[in-house]
Amino acid sequence: MAWIYLVVSGLLESVWAAALSQSRGFSRLGPSALFLVALALSMGGLGLALRELPVGTAYAVWVGIGAVGTAAYGMVALGEPATTARMLCLLAIVAGVAGLKLVS
């Protein structure tokens, strides 16, 4: 169950990062509220996952999922460049996250 909490929390990290970007410095109510809710749920899920998983592994996986998800959002929804170099770097993050899961 800890891994499920961790993955969902990592996905919520992408949600709060995207909402933070869309809040325009907390000047827009909807994205600002979404940011706060997603942030609280993401941190809460990470906390639940830490009951069973080592902090180093859990945090690295949480950040990795959030980073890749947020970068993907930027490329798909915001028109950020999807260069070969960026894709290879994101693939390296995914490989690292998968590796941490396999050795835990």
C-alpha beads as a LAMMPS data file, in Angstrom:
LAMMPS data file: protein, C-alpha beads

104 atoms
103 bonds

1 atom types
1 bond types

-500.0 500.0 xlo xhi
-500.0 500.0 ylo yhi
-500.0 500.0 zlo zhi

Masses

1 110.0

Atoms # bond

1 1 1 0.000 0.000 0.000
2 1 1 2.914 2.352 0.695
3 1 1 3.957 2.283 -2.959
4 1 1 0.436 3.200 -4.056
5 1 1 0.438 6.176 -1.687
6 1 1 3.832 7.167 -3.014
7 1 1 2.894 7.007 -6.701
8 1 1 -0.360 8.913 -6.183
9 1 1 1.505 11.498 -4.107
10 1 1 4.090 11.883 -6.868
11 1 1 1.338 12.454 -9.417
12 1 1 -0.233 15.022 -7.099
13 1 1 3.129 16.766 -6.968
14 1 1 2.777 17.343 -10.706
15 1 1 -0.747 18.672 -10.146
16 1 1 0.336 21.184 -7.527
17 1 1 3.328 22.313 -9.583
18 1 1 1.137 22.887 -12.636
19 1 1 -1.502 24.658 -10.522
20 1 1 1.183 26.854 -8.969
21 1 1 2.292 27.882 -12.446
22 1 1 -1.275 28.616 -13.497
23 1 1 -2.035 30.586 -10.308
24 1 1 0.106 33.454 -11.633
25 1 1 1.666 34.193 -8.254
26 1 1 -1.499 33.245 -6.338
27 1 1 -3.507 35.916 -8.168
28 1 1 -6.027 33.398 -9.567
29 1 1 -8.332 31.706 -7.048
30 1 1 -9.067 28.393 -8.812
31 1 1 -5.473 27.332 -9.514
32 1 1 -4.377 28.648 -6.100
33 1 1 -6.998 26.504 -4.353
34 1 1 -6.059 23.474 -6.465
35 1 1 -2.412 24.058 -5.541
36 1 1 -3.189 24.033 -1.814
37 1 1 -5.385 20.922 -1.963
38 1 1 -2.972 18.967 -4.176
39 1 1 -0.007 20.036 -2.034
40 1 1 -1.685 18.891 1.173
41 1 1 -2.741 15.562 -0.335
42 1 1 0.699 15.012 -1.887
43 1 1 2.508 15.657 1.386
44 1 1 -0.012 13.587 3.322
45 1 1 0.441 10.635 0.986
46 1 1 4.212 10.935 1.182
47 1 1 3.912 10.905 4.962
48 1 1 1.825 7.725 4.837
49 1 1 4.321 6.071 2.500
50 1 1 7.154 6.938 4.894
51 1 1 5.577 4.696 7.519
52 1 1 6.880 1.712 5.539
53 1 1 9.494 2.979 3.075
54 1 1 12.957 4.426 3.721
55 1 1 12.952 8.218 3.503
56 1 1 15.729 8.383 0.892
57 1 1 13.993 5.983 -1.462
58 1 1 10.515 7.418 -0.960
59 1 1 11.602 11.014 -1.401
60 1 1 13.633 10.258 -4.528
61 1 1 10.730 8.369 -6.101
62 1 1 8.238 11.096 -5.127
63 1 1 10.400 13.842 -6.605
64 1 1 11.156 11.763 -9.715
65 1 1 7.492 11.132 -10.469
66 1 1 6.685 14.776 -9.859
67 1 1 9.552 16.040 -11.989
68 1 1 8.770 13.802 -14.949
69 1 1 5.043 14.495 -14.689
70 1 1 5.564 18.231 -14.481
71 1 1 8.005 18.230 -17.400
72 1 1 5.540 16.181 -19.468
73 1 1 2.762 18.651 -18.601
74 1 1 4.985 21.518 -19.698
75 1 1 5.754 19.869 -23.018
76 1 1 2.197 18.755 -23.780
77 1 1 0.104 21.604 -22.405
78 1 1 2.455 24.586 -22.409
79 1 1 4.432 24.001 -25.580
80 1 1 7.792 23.590 -23.880
81 1 1 10.378 21.974 -26.168
82 1 1 10.477 18.173 -26.285
83 1 1 14.042 17.829 -27.492
84 1 1 15.901 14.552 -27.685
85 1 1 18.205 15.653 -24.877
86 1 1 15.263 16.487 -22.604
87 1 1 13.576 13.191 -23.347
88 1 1 16.765 11.254 -22.605
89 1 1 17.175 13.073 -19.301
90 1 1 13.570 12.320 -18.335
91 1 1 14.119 8.692 -19.312
92 1 1 17.125 8.611 -16.985
93 1 1 14.912 9.845 -14.130
94 1 1 12.312 7.165 -14.894
95 1 1 15.035 4.506 -14.975
96 1 1 16.334 5.711 -11.609
97 1 1 12.872 5.626 -10.052
98 1 1 12.229 2.137 -11.433
99 1 1 15.611 1.020 -10.153
100 1 1 14.835 2.286 -6.650
101 1 1 11.554 0.359 -6.694
102 1 1 13.314 -2.827 -7.817
103 1 1 15.977 -2.704 -5.102
104 1 1 13.592 -1.743 -2.263

Bonds

1 1 1 2
2 1 2 3
3 1 3 4
4 1 4 5
5 1 5 6
6 1 6 7
7 1 7 8
8 1 8 9
9 1 9 10
10 1 10 11
11 1 11 12
12 1 12 13
13 1 13 14
14 1 14 15
15 1 15 16
16 1 16 17
17 1 17 18
18 1 18 19
19 1 19 20
20 1 20 21
21 1 21 22
22 1 22 23
23 1 23 24
24 1 24 25
25 1 25 26
26 1 26 27
27 1 27 28
28 1 28 29
29 1 29 30
30 1 30 31
31 1 31 32
32 1 32 33
33 1 33 34
34 1 34 35
35 1 35 36
36 1 36 37
37 1 37 38
38 1 38 39
39 1 39 40
40 1 40 41
41 1 41 42
42 1 42 43
43 1 43 44
44 1 44 45
45 1 45 46
46 1 46 47
47 1 47 48
48 1 48 49
49 1 49 50
50 1 50 51
51 1 51 52
52 1 52 53
53 1 53 54
54 1 54 55
55 1 55 56
56 1 56 57
57 1 57 58
58 1 58 59
59 1 59 60
60 1 60 61
61 1 61 62
62 1 62 63
63 1 63 64
64 1 64 65
65 1 65 66
66 1 66 67
67 1 67 68
68 1 68 69
69 1 69 70
70 1 70 71
71 1 71 72
72 1 72 73
73 1 73 74
74 1 74 75
75 1 75 76
76 1 76 77
77 1 77 78
78 1 78 79
79 1 79 80
80 1 80 81
81 1 81 82
82 1 82 83
83 1 83 84
84 1 84 85
85 1 85 86
86 1 86 87
87 1 87 88
88 1 88 89
89 1 89 90
90 1 90 91
91 1 91 92
92 1 92 93
93 1 93 94
94 1 94 95
95 1 95 96
96 1 96 97
97 1 97 98
98 1 98 99
99 1 99 100
100 1 100 101
101 1 101 102
102 1 102 103
103 1 103 104
